[in-house]
Amino acid sequence: MTHLSINQLSVAYGSQTVLNNINLDVQQGEMIALLGPSGCGKTTLLNTLCGFTSADSGKIMVAKRDITHCTPESRNITMVFQSYALWPHMTVEQNIGFGLKIRGYSADIIQQQVHHMLEAVNLPSIAHRLVTELSGGQRQRVALARALAVNPDVLLLDEPLSNLDAKVRLSVRDEIKHLQEKLGFTSIIVTHDQEEAQVMADRIAVLNQGVIEQLGTPQEIYHTPKTRFVADFMGADNTIALKDLTALGDTYLPQQGDGKTLLDTWKQEGTQDVYFRSEHTHILPQGNPIATAGLALTGHVERSVFLGGGYQTMVRVNQWACHARSQCELAIGAPVTVVIEPHHLLTF
C-alpha cells in the first residue's frame, strides 16, 4: 500500500531548477535510497518533504493526506540530519524525549517511550549522560531514537553515516536496517555511497540534475542500468564507443547462434557505447588461450595498485585506458589480454 506519494514535484531556487517533475511512490514499511552525486537534488527533496523548502508545483501525500503546503510541525515527518543536530546541553533521555515534550505528552509517557527507544537502539545504560560524552556511533543512534520516538509517518535520513569511521559505519548501517525491518517504519535515506544504498534500501532512486534517472531494486539498478549516467554512477568504470572498439582491431567477440558476432549485433541494434566494470574483467598473459566467450582486448600493463583484496590495474589498449582487476601484481609493460564475458557488457 502506498504510504508516501510524490507527484510531479518541482522546486527552483530563482532561475535554477533543482527538482524537476519528481514522481515517487513509497510503500508502507519500505526504505527508499536517494542516490546521486552532490548537487543532484537529494537533500532538497528531503527538505521539501519536511516543509523546510516550499514546492513550486506538484503534490505530496502521506497516508492519503495532502501535506504539500502544511507547516513542518504538522507533517509528522522527522529527519536525522547529517550532523545529528543533538542538543549538547541535554542528556540522552532529554534529547530523545524533546519531541514528545513539545507535543504535550505527560512525563510518564515520555519516560516510557524514551526507555523503549533506548532499548531499540541498544543504548539502555546511557540515558543520563550528556551527548557530548558519546562516540559518533552512539550519537547517531540517539539521533535515530529521537526521530523515531514521536512515531513519525515517514523517517528521513540525510547521509546519517557519513561522519562515522569505516568500521562503525558498517555496524550502524546494519543496525538501522535491522531496526527498520523490526519496527516497520517508512523511510527515505539520502546517500552518495552505492554500497550503502544497495545494502540498506528496498529500492533505489538514482537522481541526476533534479531528475530520477532510474528507480528499481538494488539488483535492477546494478545489473540493468537504463541510462549511461546510471551505469557510470553504479561503477561501470570502463566506457568505450563502438566506433573506437571497431578500430581497436585485435579483439575477440563471440558469435551468436546466427553466426553473427556481438559487434555485428550491436551495430544492427544501433549501439553507440559499451560499458563494463573493472571487477568483471579477467586478465590473462597475452597469447594464453581464452577459456570463455566475451570481449577480449590486448594491451600492456601501465599501472597496478594494491587495494587489499587484489590489484586495480590499468591496461593500455592502443590509446584507450582499460581499468581491470587482478589477484596478483602485474609487471609494468607486461603484455596481457583483458576478457569480459558478454553478460557483463552494458550497451547504450
Secondary structure, 3 states (H helix, E strand, C coil): CEEEEEEEEEEEECCEEEEEEEEEEEECCCEEEEECCCCCCHHHHHHHHHCCCCCCEEEEEECCEECCCCCHHHCCEEEECCCCCCCCCCEHHHHHHHHHHHCCCCHHHHHHHHHHHHHHCCCCCCCCCEHHHCCHHHHHHHHHHHHHHCCCCEEEEECCCCCCCHHHHHHHHHHHHHHHHHHCCCEEEEECCHHHHHHHCCEEEEEECCEEEEEECHHHHHHCCCCHHHHHHCCCCEEEEHHHHHHHCCEECCECCCCCEHHHHHHHHCCCEEEECHHHEEEEECCCCCCCCCEEEEEEEEEEEECCCCEEEEEEECCEEEEEEECCCCCCCCEEEEEECHHHCEEC
